[in-house]
């Protein structure tokens, strides 16, 4: 791309490239945000599973005592 010329098609090309760049940056940002939210939700689910396992183990021990 020639930056020296100021033809209308050159400026249209530059504008389209900038728009594409902005869209790509926004897409990467949104993907990163979504992955972080999924990671947080996965950690919450792991904690819940650990709590259920612990509660199940406690219940099993109590039932064995009876």
LINFENGI-V546282 format. One record per helix or strand of 3 or more residues. SS is the DSSP state (A for helix, B for strand). FROM is the first residue (numbers start at 1). TO is the last residue. If there is no record, write none. Layout:
# LINFENGI-V546282
[[SS;FROM;TO] [SS;FROM;TO]]
This chain:
# LINFENGI-V546282
[[A;8;65]]
